[in-house]
Amino acid sequence: MELVFSNLLAALLALWWPFCRVLAMFSVAPVFGDGTLPVRMRVLLALVLSFVMLPMSTPGAAVDPFSLHGIVATFEQIVIGVALGLAFQLAMAVITVLGFVAASQMGLAMAAMNDPINGGTSDVVTSLLSILCILVFFSIDGHLVLTGVVGASFRAWPVDHGIDVTTLNALAFNVGWVFSAALLLALPLIFSTLIVQVGFGLLGRIAPALNVFSLGFSVVTLVGVFMLAGVLRFVPDHYVRMTGRILDMLQLQMQAARHV
């Protein structure tokens, strides 16, 4: 009985390391880290995936989780998991910023609704683009990609290996790329609405008696909806390309970590 208990305790201690990394990744990853997924379901998925990742994390089984060394190693797994999940969240953040910019230019930012995905309120354009990206995420097997990345991370950054500062720096540099990518996607819509607003401004100077404000608001909204319909066709392709760029970035960092 004591032998069975000791083996069970050793297996549970070895399970702790992949569980911390996977749960931290699921907490910030797209779709899995949203408010629509209950916390119990997220923990259950992380526990099931930890059993799968158990053979890859066996080098960390000798570390005692209740020691000071184990606390540092646990914090290391949490940081690596958050970094991996946040990397995939960048592609989703591009579409979210695009929806906010589009709604602001179209005059629909005031039309806020309850957003169960983010746990707050958001405009209708952002909610529409978020649902579109979720469908694209599962259509490209994003859940399997996340599983493959976290499995490869145990070979690149084993347990008790230390935190790779280079990966964190690369992730921080990609934050600026999020805003530039969102601006490039929203540029046709911004330019078209700007032309309409400048035109109605000139019309207001020529004919002050016309109620240009009420007429211009409706026309800007219609032009924005028309341009948004044209931009929506290219959003899935851009999301797939951005996800591929993030995977290339993670692959380069993992290859560099293996050669260290």
Secondary structure, DSSP 8 states (H G I E B T S, - for coil): -HHHHHHHHHHHHHHHHHHHHHHHHHHHSTTTTSTTS-HHHHHHHHHHHHHHTGGGGGGGGGS-TTSHHHHHHHHHHHHHHHHHHHHHHHHHHHHHHHHHHHHHHHT-TT-EEEETTTTEEEEHHHHHHHHHHHHHHHHTTHHHHHHHHHHHHHHHS-TTS---HHHHHHHHHHHHHHHHHHHHHHHHHHHHHHHHHHHHHHHHHH-TTS-HHHHHHHHHHHHHHHHHHHHHTTHHHHHHHHHHHHHHHHHHHHHHHHT-
